Amino acid sequence: MKKFLIIAAVILIVLIIVDRTVLKDQGIIQQAKIEKYEEIENIGELPVGLKEGELAPEIELVDINGDSFKLSDYKGKAVLLNFWASWCGPCEAEMPYMEKLHKKYQEDDIEIIAVNMTRSEKVNDAPEKFVEKHDLTFTIPMDQEGVASKDYEIMAYPTSYFIDSDGVIRNKVLGALNEEYMEKELLRLP
């Protein structure tokens, strides 16, 4: 019996080491730490607004590739909606994290959308050069007229909204985010 307990303890220790080192953020221990936001029952009764618990306002723009973009087309997916400009240092700092998370979760109904505040750009092709420099592959709508930034009351870059699959804003953050925070918030979205 004593031998069995020792063997079981060794196996358990090995599994924990594998979970924390090899699997890292995909392991059972890490995923168990992430507490999901509560489901909201009365979605149809929620107002459209910018506060947590309100439905995100619609955005209709053209993306960097010239394709039409509507935020409502992403209903059913968890969304990180980020507002940025190419001249913004903190924006540049968080872009690699967004790209990494986009690649990691693009098959899991999680979307990264980074709205470029085109009206604030100093040079016309700055966003395109920025995207090319950082090899960004997620959706980048271009806010040419500043409509989205006005609707979302963007006062500082970057600003990020975490929107659940029902289109409800669950969190808003001013300033740059680190990868761990982004991932945790995305995984909390129902």
Salt bridges, closest charged atoms under 4 A:
ASP25 OD2 - LYS104 NZ 2.28
GLU92 OE2 - LYS133 NZ 3.06
GLU92 OE2 - HIS134 NE2 2.86
GLU99 OE2 - LYS103 NZ 3.69
GLU111 OE2 - LYS77 NZ 3.13
ASP125 OD2 - LYS129 NZ 3.39
ASP164 OD2 - ARG170 NE 2.86
GLU179 OE2 - LYS100 NZ 3.10
GLU183 OE2 - LYS104 NZ 2.68
GLU185 OE2 - ARG188 NH1 3.27
